[in-house]
Amino acid sequence: MKKKGIILIAAAVVLALLAITCTASVPTGYTGIVTTFGRVEDTTLEAGLHMKNPFQRIITMDNREQKTPFVTEAFSSDIQQVDITGSINYAINKSTAMNLFKEVGTDYFNKLVSPRMLEITKGVFSKYTAENLVAYRQSLSDQIRDNLQEEMTPYGINVISVSIENIDFTDAFTDAVEAKQVAAQKKLQAEIEQSQMTMETQQAAERQRINAEAQAAVAKINADADAYATQVRSEAEAEANKKIAESLTADLISFNEVKAWDGKLPTFVAGGNGSTMPILNLGNAAEAAAAPAP
Protein backbone atom coordinates (compact mmCIF):
# COMPACT_ATOMS: atom_id res chain seq x y z
CA MET A 1 0.00 0.00 0.00
CA LYS A 2 2.82 2.33 0.78
CA LYS A 3 4.48 1.55 -2.54
CA LYS A 4 1.23 2.20 -4.40
CA GLY A 5 0.84 5.51 -2.62
CA ILE A 6 4.32 6.55 -3.50
CA ILE A 7 3.77 5.56 -7.12
CA LEU A 8 0.53 7.57 -7.29
CA ILE A 9 2.21 10.57 -5.77
CA ALA A 10 5.12 10.27 -8.14
CA ALA A 11 2.76 9.93 -11.08
CA ALA A 12 0.86 13.02 -9.95
CA VAL A 13 4.09 14.95 -9.66
CA VAL A 14 5.17 13.81 -13.11
CA LEU A 15 1.80 14.80 -14.58
CA ALA A 16 2.01 18.15 -12.86
CA LEU A 17 5.50 18.73 -14.20
CA LEU A 18 4.38 17.67 -17.67
CA ALA A 19 1.42 20.05 -17.43
CA ILE A 20 3.73 22.85 -16.43
CA THR A 21 6.46 22.14 -18.94
CA CYS A 22 4.27 21.08 -21.87
CA THR A 23 1.71 23.92 -21.79
CA ALA A 24 2.01 27.65 -22.12
CA SER A 25 -0.45 30.51 -21.80
CA VAL A 26 -0.26 33.68 -23.92
CA PRO A 27 -2.13 36.68 -22.44
CA THR A 28 -4.62 38.69 -24.49
CA GLY A 29 -2.92 41.43 -26.49
CA TYR A 30 0.35 39.56 -26.70
CA THR A 31 2.05 37.31 -29.24
CA GLY A 32 3.94 34.19 -28.18
CA ILE A 33 7.48 33.68 -29.55
CA VAL A 34 8.58 30.00 -29.44
CA THR A 35 12.23 29.15 -28.86
CA THR A 36 13.77 25.69 -28.76
CA PHE A 37 17.10 25.57 -26.96
CA GLY A 38 17.39 29.29 -27.72
CA ARG A 39 16.57 28.98 -31.41
CA VAL A 40 13.60 31.09 -32.54
CA GLU A 41 10.93 29.11 -34.34
CA ASP A 42 9.24 30.46 -37.46
CA THR A 43 5.80 30.41 -35.89
CA THR A 44 4.03 32.59 -33.35
CA LEU A 45 1.30 31.80 -30.85
CA GLU A 46 -1.95 33.71 -30.48
CA ALA A 47 -3.45 34.55 -27.09
CA GLY A 48 -4.64 31.45 -25.19
CA LEU A 49 -3.39 28.08 -23.85
CA HIS A 50 -0.97 26.13 -26.04
CA MET A 51 0.86 22.77 -25.91
CA LYS A 52 4.63 22.68 -26.35
CA ASN A 53 7.45 20.28 -25.78
CA PRO A 54 9.30 20.56 -22.49
CA PHE A 55 12.38 21.96 -24.16
CA GLN A 56 10.60 24.95 -25.66
CA ARG A 57 10.23 28.38 -24.11
CA ILE A 58 7.46 30.89 -24.83
CA ILE A 59 8.36 34.58 -24.82
CA THR A 60 5.50 37.09 -25.02
CA MET A 61 5.62 40.39 -26.92
CA ASP A 62 2.96 43.10 -26.63
CA ASN A 63 1.19 43.50 -29.99
CA ARG A 64 -1.24 46.24 -28.87
CA GLU A 65 -0.95 49.84 -29.96
CA GLN A 66 1.47 51.56 -27.65
CA LYS A 67 2.17 55.20 -26.98
CA THR A 68 5.53 56.42 -25.77
CA PRO A 69 6.43 60.06 -25.04
CA PHE A 70 9.79 61.49 -26.03
CA VAL A 71 11.81 64.63 -25.39
CA THR A 72 14.68 65.80 -27.55
CA GLU A 73 16.34 68.89 -28.95
CA ALA A 74 17.19 69.94 -32.48
CA PHE A 75 18.41 72.90 -34.51
CA SER A 76 16.51 74.79 -37.17
CA SER A 77 17.99 75.70 -40.55
CA ASP A 78 18.96 79.11 -39.12
CA ILE A 79 20.81 77.45 -36.22
CA GLN A 80 18.24 78.09 -33.51
CA GLN A 81 18.06 75.53 -30.71
CA VAL A 82 14.65 73.93 -30.30
CA ASP A 83 13.39 71.80 -27.41
CA ILE A 84 10.84 69.24 -28.63
CA THR A 85 8.19 67.32 -26.70
CA GLY A 86 6.12 64.70 -28.45
CA SER A 87 4.86 61.13 -28.54
CA ILE A 88 4.79 58.17 -30.90
CA ASN A 89 2.07 55.54 -31.36
CA TYR A 90 3.21 52.20 -32.74
CA ALA A 91 2.44 48.46 -32.83
CA ILE A 92 4.24 45.33 -33.98
CA ASN A 93 3.08 42.96 -36.70
CA LYS A 94 1.93 39.75 -35.01
CA SER A 95 2.79 37.51 -37.94
CA THR A 96 6.43 38.65 -38.08
CA ALA A 97 7.02 39.24 -34.37
CA MET A 98 9.46 36.28 -34.25
CA ASN A 99 11.75 38.02 -36.77
CA LEU A 100 11.73 41.22 -34.70
CA PHE A 101 12.58 39.23 -31.61
CA LYS A 102 15.29 37.33 -33.48
CA GLU A 103 16.94 40.48 -34.88
CA VAL A 104 16.39 43.00 -32.09
CA GLY A 105 14.78 41.40 -29.05
CA THR A 106 11.94 42.47 -26.81
CA ASP A 107 13.48 45.89 -26.07
CA TYR A 108 13.11 46.88 -29.69
CA PHE A 109 11.76 50.37 -28.91
CA ASN A 110 14.82 51.56 -27.00
CA LYS A 111 17.25 49.74 -29.26
CA LEU A 112 15.71 50.54 -32.65
CA VAL A 113 12.65 52.78 -32.76
CA SER A 114 13.65 55.57 -30.38
CA PRO A 115 17.17 56.25 -31.75
CA ARG A 116 15.97 56.36 -35.36
CA MET A 117 12.96 58.52 -34.47
CA LEU A 118 15.12 61.10 -32.67
CA GLU A 119 17.63 61.17 -35.52
CA ILE A 120 14.91 61.61 -38.12
CA THR A 121 13.28 64.34 -36.01
CA LYS A 122 16.52 66.32 -35.93
CA GLY A 123 16.88 65.95 -39.70
CA VAL A 124 13.33 67.11 -40.44
CA PHE A 125 13.58 70.12 -38.12
CA SER A 126 16.85 71.20 -39.74
CA LYS A 127 14.98 71.86 -43.02
CA TYR A 128 12.85 74.68 -41.56
CA THR A 129 13.61 78.08 -40.12
CA ALA A 130 12.74 78.64 -36.50
CA GLU A 131 9.83 80.93 -37.38
CA ASN A 132 8.27 78.31 -39.66
CA LEU A 133 8.53 75.37 -37.26
CA VAL A 134 5.39 76.24 -35.29
CA ALA A 135 3.33 76.96 -38.41
CA TYR A 136 4.33 73.62 -39.99
CA ARG A 137 3.95 71.46 -36.89
CA GLN A 138 1.54 69.00 -38.53
CA SER A 139 3.77 68.72 -41.58
CA LEU A 140 6.74 68.01 -39.30
CA SER A 141 4.83 65.20 -37.57
CA ASP A 142 3.79 63.65 -40.89
CA GLN A 143 7.31 63.77 -42.31
CA ILE A 144 8.81 62.16 -39.22
CA ARG A 145 6.16 59.45 -39.26
CA ASP A 146 6.61 58.67 -42.97
CA ASN A 147 10.41 58.57 -42.80
CA LEU A 148 10.37 56.41 -39.67
CA GLN A 149 7.78 54.02 -41.11
CA GLU A 150 9.98 53.46 -44.16
CA GLU A 151 12.81 52.28 -41.90
CA MET A 152 10.63 50.25 -39.51
CA THR A 153 8.67 48.30 -42.14
CA PRO A 154 11.37 45.63 -42.64
CA TYR A 155 11.22 44.91 -38.89
CA GLY A 156 7.45 44.49 -38.82
CA ILE A 157 6.84 47.65 -36.76
CA ASN A 158 3.87 49.84 -37.72
CA VAL A 159 4.37 53.53 -36.91
CA ILE A 160 0.79 54.70 -36.45
CA SER A 161 1.48 58.36 -35.72
CA VAL A 162 4.03 60.83 -34.45
CA SER A 163 2.79 63.92 -32.61
CA ILE A 164 4.87 67.04 -32.01
CA GLU A 165 3.13 68.37 -28.91
CA ASN A 166 5.34 71.30 -27.97
CA ILE A 167 8.15 73.30 -29.56
CA ASP A 168 10.10 75.53 -27.21
CA PHE A 169 12.74 78.07 -28.22
CA THR A 170 15.41 79.87 -26.24
CA ASP A 171 14.42 82.99 -24.31
CA ALA A 172 16.59 85.18 -26.54
CA PHE A 173 14.90 83.93 -29.70
CA THR A 174 11.43 84.23 -28.16
CA ASP A 175 12.13 87.84 -27.18
CA ALA A 176 13.42 88.59 -30.68
CA VAL A 177 10.31 87.08 -32.25
CA GLU A 178 8.03 89.06 -29.96
CA ALA A 179 9.89 92.27 -30.77
CA LYS A 180 9.62 91.52 -34.47
CA GLN A 181 5.90 90.86 -34.15
CA VAL A 182 5.39 94.11 -32.25
CA ALA A 183 7.32 95.99 -34.95
CA ALA A 184 5.29 94.28 -37.67
CA GLN A 185 2.05 95.19 -35.91
CA LYS A 186 3.12 98.81 -35.57
CA LYS A 187 4.11 98.91 -39.23
CA LEU A 188 0.79 97.40 -40.22
CA GLN A 189 -1.06 99.93 -38.06
CA ALA A 190 0.89 102.78 -39.64
CA GLU A 191 0.13 101.43 -43.11
CA ILE A 192 -3.55 101.18 -42.23
CA GLU A 193 -3.60 104.73 -40.90
CA GLN A 194 -1.72 106.01 -43.98
CA SER A 195 -4.10 104.13 -46.24
CA GLN A 196 -7.05 105.63 -44.35
CA MET A 197 -5.63 109.15 -44.73
CA THR A 198 -4.94 108.58 -48.43
CA MET A 199 -8.45 107.27 -48.94
CA GLU A 200 -9.98 110.22 -47.11
CA THR A 201 -7.87 112.67 -49.16
CA GLN A 202 -8.89 110.95 -52.37
CA GLN A 203 -12.53 111.00 -51.33
CA ALA A 204 -12.33 114.74 -50.50
CA ALA A 205 -10.67 115.43 -53.86
CA GLU A 206 -13.33 113.37 -55.59
CA ARG A 207 -16.08 115.28 -53.82
CA GLN A 208 -14.47 118.59 -54.87
CA ARG A 209 -14.20 117.36 -58.45
CA ILE A 210 -17.85 116.31 -58.47
CA ASN A 211 -18.92 119.64 -56.97
CA ALA A 212 -16.82 121.56 -59.51
CA GLU A 213 -18.26 119.54 -62.36
CA ALA A 214 -21.76 120.11 -61.01
CA GLN A 215 -21.18 123.85 -60.71
CA ALA A 216 -19.70 123.96 -64.22
CA ALA A 217 -22.69 122.06 -65.55
CA VAL A 218 -25.09 124.48 -63.84
CA ALA A 219 -23.17 127.47 -65.18
CA LYS A 220 -23.24 125.99 -68.68
CA ILE A 221 -26.96 125.38 -68.42
CA ASN A 222 -27.52 128.97 -67.25
CA ALA A 223 -25.28 130.34 -70.01
CA ASP A 224 -27.05 128.22 -72.59
CA ALA A 225 -30.39 129.47 -71.26
CA ASP A 226 -29.28 133.14 -71.44
CA ALA A 227 -27.89 132.67 -74.93
CA TYR A 228 -31.08 130.97 -76.00
CA ALA A 229 -33.19 133.77 -74.50
CA THR A 230 -31.04 136.41 -76.22
CA GLN A 231 -31.33 134.52 -79.49
CA VAL A 232 -35.08 134.27 -79.11
CA ARG A 233 -35.38 138.03 -78.35
CA SER A 234 -33.12 138.89 -81.27
CA GLU A 235 -35.06 136.69 -83.62
CA ALA A 236 -38.33 138.16 -82.32
CA GLU A 237 -37.08 141.74 -82.76
CA ALA A 238 -35.73 140.96 -86.22
CA GLU A 239 -39.03 139.40 -87.19
CA ALA A 240 -40.91 142.42 -85.83
CA ASN A 241 -38.62 144.86 -87.65
CA LYS A 242 -39.03 142.82 -90.79
CA LYS A 243 -42.79 143.00 -90.54
CA ILE A 244 -42.60 146.74 -89.78
CA ALA A 245 -40.31 147.29 -92.76
CA GLU A 246 -42.62 145.30 -94.97
CA SER A 247 -45.63 147.34 -93.81
CA LEU A 248 -44.03 150.78 -94.49
CA THR A 249 -45.23 152.70 -97.58
CA ALA A 250 -44.40 156.16 -98.92
CA ASP A 251 -47.81 157.47 -97.91
CA LEU A 252 -47.48 156.03 -94.41
CA ILE A 253 -44.06 157.61 -94.03
CA SER A 254 -45.36 161.01 -95.21
CA PHE A 255 -48.34 160.69 -92.88
CA ASN A 256 -46.13 159.96 -89.92
CA GLU A 257 -43.83 162.87 -90.78
CA VAL A 258 -46.81 165.28 -91.01
CA LYS A 259 -48.25 163.85 -87.82
CA ALA A 260 -44.95 164.30 -86.02
CA TRP A 261 -44.40 167.92 -87.30
CA ASP A 262 -44.84 170.54 -84.60
CA GLY A 263 -45.67 173.38 -87.06
CA LYS A 264 -42.27 175.05 -86.81
CA LEU A 265 -40.04 175.66 -89.79
CA PRO A 266 -36.46 174.50 -89.53
CA THR A 267 -33.93 177.11 -88.43
CA PHE A 268 -31.03 175.74 -90.43
CA VAL A 269 -30.67 173.95 -93.73
CA ALA A 270 -27.80 171.92 -95.04
CA GLY A 271 -25.57 173.44 -97.70
CA GLY A 272 -24.23 171.78 -100.79
CA ASN A 273 -20.72 171.48 -99.41
CA GLY A 274 -21.83 169.97 -96.12
CA SER A 275 -22.11 173.29 -94.30
CA THR A 276 -25.24 174.63 -92.65
CA MET A 277 -26.94 177.94 -93.31
CA PRO A 278 -29.41 179.81 -91.13
CA ILE A 279 -32.87 180.29 -92.46
CA LEU A 280 -34.54 183.63 -91.87
CA ASN A 281 -37.61 183.44 -89.70
CA LEU A 282 -39.98 185.03 -92.25
CA GLY A 283 -43.00 184.09 -90.25
CA ASN A 284 -41.96 186.34 -87.36
CA ALA A 285 -41.19 189.23 -89.70
CA ALA A 286 -44.57 188.99 -91.39
CA GLU A 287 -46.28 188.91 -88.04
CA ALA A 288 -44.36 192.06 -87.03
CA ALA A 289 -45.34 193.88 -90.23
CA ALA A 290 -48.97 193.05 -89.88
CA ALA A 291 -49.16 194.38 -86.38
CA PRO A 292 -50.74 197.92 -86.03
CA ALA A 293 -48.51 200.85 -85.39
CA PRO A 294 -48.53 202.21 -81.90
Secondary structure, 3 states (H helix, E strand, C coil): CHHHHHHHHHHHHHHHHHHHHHEEEECCCEEEEEEECCEEEEEEECCEEEECCCCEEEEEEECCCEEEEEEEEEECCCCCEEEEEEEEEEEECHHHHHHHHHHCCCCHHHHHHHHHHHHHHHHHHCCCCHHHHHHCHHHHHHHHHHHHHHHHHHHCEEEEEEEEEEEEECHHHHHHHHHHHHHHHHHHHHHHHHHHHHHHHHHHHHHHHHHHHHHHHHHHHHHHHHHHHHHHHHHHHHHHHHHHHHHCCHHHHHHHHHHHCCCCCCCEEECCCCCEEECCCHHHHHHHHHCCCC
